[in-house]
């Protein structure tokens, strides 16, 4: 299955997501250079990001966190419950802004974009994969994959079918989620995350509901996605994920320890 993803009929010559190479109608196009085509520029980065929640008492969920993830890199984020992992994913996914610090997408500062602009940026540049798959139960696999494009012109069914074939689900195109195994559902979710050819895929406990063998298949698919130049960040408790990641970083009380290259090693 992973080979299928790697060998997909990509819409750009070098196999990279076309959103990175498009020169028109890009929400990032106002930059003077062409950061989307420069591979040395991280796909996504947060710099000195602090996130505070103000309630009865103030909680510092992220404390001066910096993380830079390059194109094609697979980073695992680990840490105990309450350490800030969800907050980190929300900030990286442009779902929530930092209290302080900077968020850059392909080198462009997007910290202070309007909610409408952030929605556009999310749709074009970020794909999400969740522990519980988040598939709509009444829709077929193809329909679920096309969902993020529902308000765009053109017929994207062919692309959805192609992506489903690439993740090994060519014989499950018209199945609804209740007719699919957990691993198959997660592969539909991965195809859905890729439908807009994102620069970044964010995964929240992607193997949390899967047995080890199925989890391995999903992680091999992730590796193949990274081989195409997509940056992948997975928040996880699963050691297996860290063995597939290029780098593992650890959050403790909102502070990030930088990780080492390869395997599950990380500085504490
Ligand atoms: P994790 O995903 O690692 O469990 P979270 O990012 O969910 O951690 O939470 C980090 C800290 O921020 C926790 O102390 C949590 O209680 C707090 N927190 C998270 N979201 C909110 C919120 N919306 N309002 C107030 N506190 C929050």
Boltz pocket constraint, residues with backbone or C-beta under 6 A from the ligand:
constraints:
  - pocket:
      binder: B
      contacts: [[A, 53], [A, 54], [A, 55], [A, 59], [A, 60], [A, 61], [A, 79], [A, 80], [A, 81], [A, 82], [A, 83], [A, 84], [A, 85], [A, 86], [A, 87], [A, 88]]
      max_distance: 6.0
